[in-house]
Amino acid sequence: MNFGGHEVVYDYQSSRIVILPVPYDETSTWMKGADKGPDAIMEASVNLEFYDIETDSEVHKKGIFTLDPLTEKSTPEALVESVFRKTKDLCSEKKFPVIIGGNHTVSIGSIKAFSELYKDLSVLQLDAHSDLRDEYEGSSLNHACAMARASEYCEIVQVGIRSMSADELPFADRARIFPAHKLYYDKGLYDKALNLLKKNVYITIDIDVFDPSLVPATGTPEPGGPDYYELMHFLQKVSSRRNIVGFDLVELCPSPAGKTSEFIASKIIYQLLSYIFYDPPTPLKGE
């Protein structure tokens, strides 16, 4: 199934935006099911309205093409390399990649690719967890190590964090971490986070960044996250002030209890694309 269903059907050549599903869950460490996330998001996306009220736009007219899933699962190393190569290929063809996981190991490959393609790159991580372990459960490419690896490629800014192991403290840059409990009381910290970002930005969104009362279907839910408009307003600001080169959304773990989480995930993807590709109307003479 493609993102948007029958209302969003474009061929590859004419599409500016390319969705890359990566249903990978091999390194997950609590609740399994993130490999079902991409399909659940595709299914939910059919129910989106493709006119966006906020930007008064229809971003799907830029062309959105959904690739076949990338199904490498043999080892974390092979998965990361596969995502890395595919992301570089898409960028070489002037596509805007949107990677849909799967767990956070998926992001390591795409971040590595963008770090080789863009100077002045920062990674903006929206996440409940810092993911700064150097190694976890015998692997340096575990989903709990995603930002440790990302920080080897470029500077990172971490927003929404509210869970961290003491083992991660030596690798944490406190000046670049914006915990959820501080953001709750001081919304001005979002601007401080934005100001740390370089010209080019890759965004990685772990769906557990949101409070689980909004998005319960994730492998490692953490209470106390920001709400929808708070984070989307921040992303709108980032989109207007920086060059977003690509993004991913990971760690949706669908639940038979309901479809709310996957619909919200699909909405986030489409809303962020609407921000990134927003073309302000040209004012008429005299206005």
VENVEN-V242318 format. One record per pair of residues at least 4 apart in sequence whose ideal C-beta (glycine too) atoms are under 8 Angstrom apart, sorted by the first residue. I is the first residue (numbers start at 1). J is the second residue. D is the distance in Angstrom with one decimal. If there is no record, write none. Layout:
i = {I:I}
j = {J:J}
d = {D:D}
//
This chain:
i = {1:1:1:1:1:1:2:2:2:2:2:2:2:3:3:3:3:3:3:3:3:3:4:4:4:4:4:4:4:4:5:5:6:7:7:7:8:8:8:8:10:10:10:10:10:10:11:11:12:12:14:15:15:15:15:15:16:16:16:16:16:17:17:17:17:17:17:17:17:17:17:18:18:18:18:18:18:18:18:18:19:19:19:19:19:19:20:20:20:20:20:20:20:20:20:20:21:21:21:21:21:21:21:21:21:21:22:22:22:22:22:22:22:22:22:22:23:23:23:23:23:23:23:23:23:23:24:24:24:24:24:24:24:24:24:24:25:25:25:25:25:25:25:26:26:26:26:27:27:27:27:27:27:27:27:28:28:28:28:28:29:29:29:29:29:29:30:30:31:31:31:32:32:33:33:33:33:34:34:34:34:34:34:34:34:35:36:36:36:37:37:37:37:37:37:37:37:37:37:37:38:38:38:38:38:39:40:40:40:40:40:40:41:41:41:41:41:41:41:41:42:42:42:43:44:44:44:44:44:44:45:45:45:47:48:48:48:48:50:50:50:51:51:52:52:52:52:52:52:52:54:54:54:55:55:55:55:57:57:57:57:59:59:59:59:59:59:60:60:62:62:64:70:70:70:72:72:72:73:74:74:75:76:76:76:76:76:77:77:78:79:79:79:79:79:80:80:80:80:80:80:81:81:82:82:83:83:83:83:83:83:83:84:84:84:84:84:85:85:86:87:87:87:87:87:87:87:87:88:88:88:88:89:90:90:91:91:91:91:91:91:91:96:96:96:97:97:98:98:98:98:98:98:99:99:99:99:99:99:99:99:100:100:100:100:101:101:101:101:101:101:101:101:102:102:103:103:103:103:104:104:104:104:104:104:104:104:104:104:105:105:105:105:106:106:106:107:107:107:107:107:107:108:108:108:108:108:108:109:110:110:110:110:111:111:111:111:111:111:111:111:112:112:112:113:114:114:114:114:114:114:115:115:115:117:118:118:119:120:120:120:121:121:121:121:121:121:121:122:122:122:122:122:122:122:122:122:122:123:123:123:123:123:123:123:123:123:123:123:124:124:124:124:124:124:124:124:124:124:125:125:125:125:125:125:125:125:125:126:126:126:126:126:126:126:126:127:127:127:127:127:127:127:127:127:127:127:128:128:128:128:128:128:128:128:128:128:128:128:129:129:129:129:129:129:129:129:130:130:130:130:130:130:130:130:131:131:131:131:131:131:131:132:132:132:132:132:132:132:132:133:133:133:133:133:133:133:133:134:134:134:134:135:135:135:135:136:136:136:137:139:140:140:140:141:141:143:145:146:146:147:147:147:148:148:148:149:150:150:150:151:151:151:155:155:155:156:157:157:157:157:157:158:158:158:159:159:159:159:159:159:160:160:160:160:160:160:160:160:161:161:161:161:162:162:162:162:162:162:162:163:163:164:164:164:168:172:173:175:176:178:178:178:178:178:178:179:180:180:180:180:181:181:182:182:183:183:183:183:183:184:184:187:188:189:190:190:190:191:191:192:193:193:194:194:194:194:194:197:197:197:198:199:199:200:200:200:200:201:201:201:201:201:202:202:202:202:203:203:203:203:203:203:203:204:204:204:205:205:205:205:205:205:206:206:206:207:207:207:207:207:207:207:207:207:207:208:208:208:208:208:208:208:208:208:209:209:209:210:210:210:210:210:210:210:210:211:211:211:211:211:211:212:212:212:212:212:212:214:214:214:214:215:215:215:215:215:216:216:216:216:216:217:217:217:217:217:217:217:217:217:218:218:218:218:219:219:220:226:226:227:228:228:229:230:231:232:232:232:232:233:234:235:235:235:235:236:236:237:238:238:239:239:239:239:239:240:240:244:247:249:249:249:252:252:252:254:254:255:259:260:261:262:263:264:265:266:267:268:269:270:271:272:273:274:283}
j = {5:39:42:43:46:66:8:9:19:42:64:65:66:8:19:41:42:45:64:66:266:269:8:9:45:46:48:50:60:64:45:46:46:46:50:60:45:50:60:64:14:15:60:63:64:65:15:65:18:65:63:62:63:64:65:95:62:63:95:96:277:59:62:63:64:65:95:96:98:273:277:64:65:66:67:90:95:96:97:98:64:65:66:67:98:100:67:70:83:86:87:90:97:98:99:100:38:39:42:66:67:68:69:70:100:102:38:69:70:79:83:99:100:101:102:106:34:35:36:37:38:39:69:71:101:102:34:35:72:73:79:101:102:103:105:106:32:33:34:35:36:102:103:73:76:79:105:76:103:105:137:139:141:142:143:32:34:103:143:219:136:137:142:143:144:220:219:220:219:220:253:219:253:37:219:253:254:101:102:103:219:250:251:252:253:102:40:253:254:41:100:101:102:250:251:252:253:254:262:265:42:69:100:101:102:43:44:252:254:259:262:265:45:100:249:252:262:265:266:269:46:66:266:262:48:259:262:263:265:266:266:269:270:263:263:266:267:270:58:60:270:57:58:56:57:58:59:270:271:274:236:271:274:59:274:275:278:274:277:278:279:64:270:273:274:277:278:64:270:273:277:273:82:83:86:78:79:82:79:78:79:79:80:105:139:141:142:81:141:82:83:105:106:109:141:84:105:108:109:112:141:85:109:86:109:87:99:106:108:109:110:113:88:109:110:112:113:89:113:90:91:97:99:109:110:113:114:246:92:113:116:117:93:95:97:95:97:113:114:117:245:246:245:246:276:110:246:246:247:248:249:269:273:106:107:110:246:247:248:249:250:248:249:250:269:105:106:107:248:249:250:251:252:106:250:143:219:250:251:108:127:131:143:144:146:204:206:250:251:141:142:143:146:110:248:250:111:146:150:204:248:250:112:141:145:146:149:150:113:114:202:246:248:115:123:149:150:153:154:202:204:116:149:153:117:118:121:200:202:245:246:121:153:154:245:200:245:200:198:199:200:154:155:198:200:201:202:245:154:155:156:157:196:197:198:200:201:202:147:150:153:154:155:156:157:201:202:203:204:156:157:159:193:197:201:202:203:204:238:131:147:150:156:157:158:159:204:206:159:160:203:204:205:206:209:231:131:147:158:159:160:161:204:205:206:208:209:160:161:162:163:180:206:208:209:220:221:222:225:144:161:163:164:206:208:220:222:147:158:161:163:164:168:172:177:143:144:145:146:147:148:206:145:147:148:151:164:168:171:172:142:144:145:148:165:167:168:171:140:145:148:171:139:140:142:145:142:144:145:142:145:145:148:149:145:149:251:149:150:204:151:156:158:152:168:171:153:154:156:204:155:156:171:176:196:198:176:176:178:193:196:197:176:177:178:178:183:190:193:209:234:178:179:180:183:209:225:226:231:177:178:179:180:179:180:181:222:223:224:225:220:222:168:169:172:172:177:177:196:196:182:183:189:190:192:193:183:184:224:225:226:185:224:186:189:187:189:190:226:230:224:226:230:192:193:194:234:237:195:237:196:197:234:234:237:238:241:242:201:238:242:242:242:243:242:243:244:245:238:242:243:244:245:244:245:246:247:235:238:244:246:247:248:272:247:248:250:209:247:248:249:250:268:218:250:251:215:217:218:249:250:251:252:261:265:268:212:215:218:219:220:221:222:225:251:225:226:231:214:215:225:226:227:228:231:264:215:223:224:225:226:227:216:218:221:222:223:225:225:227:228:264:252:260:261:264:265:221:255:257:260:261:252:253:254:255:257:258:260:261:262:251:252:253:261:251:253:251:230:231:231:232:264:233:234:235:236:268:271:272:237:238:239:271:272:275:240:275:241:242:244:244:272:275:276:278:275:278:276:272:265:268:269:261:262:265:261:262:261:263:264:265:266:267:268:269:270:271:272:273:274:275:276:277:278:287}
d = {6.9:7.1:4.4:6.3:7.7:7.6:6.6:6.9:7.5:6.8:7.9:7.5:3.8:6.2:4.8:7.6:5.8:5.0:5.8:4.9:7.5:7.5:2.6:7.9:5.3:6.7:6.7:6.7:6.2:6.3:6.9:3.5:7.8:7.7:5.9:7.5:7.9:6.7:4.8:5.2:5.5:4.6:7.9:4.2:6.2:5.5:6.9:6.9:7.4:4.9:5.0:7.6:3.3:6.0:3.7:7.2:4.3:5.0:6.9:5.8:7.5:7.7:5.8:6.3:4.6:7.2:7.2:4.9:6.4:6.3:7.8:7.7:5.2:7.7:6.2:5.5:4.4:6.9:5.8:7.1:6.6:7.0:4.3:6.6:5.1:6.3:5.2:6.3:7.9:6.3:7.5:7.1:5.9:6.9:4.9:7.0:3.6:7.5:7.2:7.1:7.1:7.9:4.3:7.0:5.0:7.9:6.9:6.8:4.8:7.7:6.1:6.0:6.8:5.4:4.4:4.6:8.0:4.1:7.0:7.1:5.0:7.0:5.4:6.8:7.7:5.6:7.5:6.1:7.6:6.4:5.4:6.4:3.9:6.3:6.3:5.4:5.8:6.8:4.5:3.7:8.0:6.5:5.6:5.6:6.8:7.4:7.7:5.6:6.2:4.9:7.6:6.2:6.8:4.7:5.1:5.5:5.7:5.0:6.2:5.5:7.1:6.2:7.1:7.2:6.7:7.8:5.5:5.2:4.4:7.2:5.6:7.2:7.5:7.5:6.8:4.0:6.2:6.3:5.6:4.4:5.7:7.1:5.6:6.6:5.2:6.3:5.8:7.3:5.0:6.2:7.0:6.3:6.4:7.5:7.3:3.6:6.6:6.4:7.6:7.5:6.4:6.3:4.6:7.1:6.7:6.3:6.3:6.4:4.1:7.8:4.1:7.9:6.1:5.8:7.6:6.4:5.4:5.1:5.0:7.2:7.7:7.0:7.9:7.1:7.9:6.0:4.1:4.3:7.1:4.6:3.9:7.5:7.2:6.5:8.0:6.0:6.5:5.6:5.7:5.1:7.5:7.7:5.4:7.3:5.4:7.0:6.7:7.3:6.8:4.3:7.9:7.4:7.0:7.7:4.7:6.8:4.8:5.7:7.6:6.1:7.4:7.9:6.9:4.8:4.6:5.0:7.9:5.3:7.9:7.9:5.4:7.8:5.8:6.6:6.0:5.3:5.0:4.1:6.7:4.8:7.8:7.0:6.2:5.7:5.5:3.7:7.2:6.3:6.4:6.1:6.5:6.4:7.2:7.0:7.8:6.1:6.8:4.9:4.2:7.3:5.7:6.3:6.7:6.3:6.8:6.0:6.9:5.9:7.6:2.9:5.5:7.6:6.5:4.0:7.2:5.1:4.9:6.4:7.8:6.5:6.5:5.5:7.1:6.6:4.6:3.8:7.0:7.3:6.3:4.6:7.2:6.8:6.7:4.3:4.6:6.8:6.8:7.0:7.6:5.5:7.9:7.6:7.9:6.3:7.6:6.9:4.5:7.0:6.1:7.1:7.7:6.3:7.2:6.3:7.2:5.1:7.4:7.6:3.9:7.8:8.0:7.0:5.7:7.6:7.4:8.0:3.9:7.1:6.4:7.1:3.4:6.6:7.8:4.2:5.8:4.2:6.9:6.0:5.7:7.9:7.9:6.1:4.0:7.8:4.1:7.5:5.9:5.1:6.1:5.6:6.7:4.9:6.5:7.2:6.6:5.7:5.7:5.3:7.2:4.6:5.2:6.1:6.4:6.1:7.9:5.6:4.7:6.8:6.6:6.5:7.3:6.7:5.9:6.2:5.7:7.6:4.7:5.9:7.4:6.0:7.0:6.8:7.7:5.5:6.4:5.7:6.0:7.9:4.8:5.7:6.1:5.7:3.7:4.7:7.7:4.4:5.7:7.4:4.3:4.3:5.4:4.6:7.8:6.1:4.7:7.3:6.5:7.4:6.3:5.0:6.9:6.0:7.3:4.5:4.3:7.3:5.4:7.5:7.8:5.1:7.9:6.0:7.3:4.5:7.2:7.5:5.1:7.7:6.3:7.8:5.3:6.8:7.7:6.1:5.5:7.3:4.8:7.3:6.6:7.5:5.8:7.5:5.9:7.0:4.8:6.8:5.2:7.5:5.4:5.4:7.1:7.2:4.8:6.7:4.3:6.4:6.5:7.8:6.8:7.8:6.0:6.4:7.5:7.8:4.0:6.8:5.1:6.3:6.8:5.5:5.6:7.4:6.8:4.4:5.6:7.4:7.7:3.8:5.9:7.2:7.0:4.8:7.2:7.0:7.1:6.7:7.1:6.4:6.2:5.2:7.2:4.4:5.5:6.4:6.9:7.1:5.6:6.6:4.4:4.2:7.0:7.9:7.7:5.3:4.9:7.6:7.3:4.0:4.5:5.8:7.1:4.8:5.1:6.1:6.6:6.2:5.8:7.9:6.5:6.7:5.4:6.6:6.6:4.8:7.3:6.5:4.0:4.2:5.7:5.7:7.2:5.6:7.6:7.1:6.2:6.9:7.6:5.8:6.2:7.5:6.1:5.7:6.7:7.4:8.0:5.8:7.3:7.1:5.4:7.7:7.5:5.2:7.3:7.3:7.8:6.7:6.6:5.2:7.5:5.4:5.0:5.8:6.3:4.6:6.7:4.7:7.4:7.5:5.3:7.6:7.3:7.3:7.8:5.2:7.0:4.2:6.0:5.8:7.3:5.6:7.1:5.0:6.6:6.0:4.3:6.5:5.4:7.9:5.2:7.0:7.9:5.0:5.2:7.3:7.0:5.8:6.1:6.7:7.9:6.0:6.6:5.9:5.2:7.5:7.3:5.0:7.0:6.3:5.2:5.7:6.4:7.5:6.7:5.9:6.0:6.9:5.4:6.9:6.4:7.9:7.5:7.9:7.6:6.8:6.3:6.5:4.7:7.3:6.3:7.6:7.0:7.4:7.7:7.5:5.9:5.8:6.5:7.6:5.2:6.9:5.5:7.8:6.5:5.9:7.2:5.0:8.0:5.2:6.4:4.6:6.8:5.2:6.9:7.5:5.7:5.5:6.6:7.3:7.4:6.3:7.8:3.9:7.5:7.5:6.9:5.2:7.1:6.6:6.6:6.8:4.6:7.2:6.7:7.8:5.6:4.7:5.4:8.0:5.2:6.4:7.0:5.2:5.0:7.1:5.7:8.0:7.4:7.2:4.2:7.6:6.0:5.8:6.1:7.3:5.7:5.6:7.0:6.9:4.8:4.4:4.9:6.7:7.3:6.9:7.0:7.6:7.6:6.7:6.5:3.9:7.0:6.5:4.8:7.2:3.9:7.1:6.3:7.2:7.7:6.4:6.2:6.8:8.0:7.6:4.7:5.6:7.4:6.3:6.9:7.8:7.7:6.1:6.2:5.5:5.6:4.4:7.9:7.8:7.7:3.5:6.9:5.2:6.4:5.3:7.2:5.8:4.5:7.6:4.3:4.9:7.4:6.0:7.2:5.8:6.8:6.4:6.4:7.4:6.0:7.8:6.8:6.5:6.1:7.9:5.7:6.2:6.4:5.0:6.1:5.5:6.8:5.8:7.3:3.8:5.1:7.2:7.4:7.9:5.1:6.5:6.0:6.5:5.9:6.2:6.2:5.1:7.2:5.8:7.0:5.7:6.3:6.4:6.5:6.2:6.4:6.8:6.5:5.8:6.1:6.5:6.4:6.7:6.3:6.0:6.3:4.3}
//
